[in-house]
């Protein structure tokens, strides 16, 4: 892979290939792609399902995007769910691009698992892999990805197994992530009730019929307009203390 004249070789020379907004494949130097909206691109490779495979691929409907985002393993799905739960995340794309570089012997390529855009405009490139499953070629690919992200001002994260309690709580709340779970009148009443922190079930009852208020309560917890105490330490339950997010910040 030829390196153009004038390029600083302090780090690896990396090119990106991706599918643009009109579904055409592009390949450009990474420094030409800094402002690209990779949170909106299509995956660069398909998600395949094959009998007998160790991994299970699929599609997850992300409330952040309002559309489906792919994953290639249960671990990727879990991490994708937690990204969707993060209120600072405003865009997620899976398999957003190929990184191309030369390792001194041959051209290599690697497709990171996710590209995340945050509300402050910053970007995070994410690979999902547990420590014990990182082979030497994977470690090299992750290091090249990290160095490439340093050149662009993006952050790189390699994520492993998430916290079990936080994941269990987020997974429960994700059942209520769709906007259809939001009822304006019930939401207003719940915000009023939880302006004073109190137990989850008692607050749902105080806001009205729990069959009507609980789905809205869980939706507001998913959106983190309401917050639950010790989400990373305790499973949600009837006595979990819930409060307005703004009230907790004061």
Secondary structure, DSSP 8 states (H G I E B T S, - for coil): ----TT--TTS---EEEEE-TTS-EEEEEGGG-TT--GGG-B-SS-----TT-SS--EEEEETTTTEEEEESSHHHHHHHHHHHH-TTEEEEEES--EEEEE-SSSEEEEE-SEEEEETTS-EEEEEE--GGG--HHHHHHHHHHHHHHHHHT-EEEEE-S--HHHHHHHHHHHTT-SGGG--HHHHHHHHHHTTS-EEHHHHHHHHS-HHHHHHHHHHHHHHTSEEETTTTTS---TT-EEEEHHHHH-
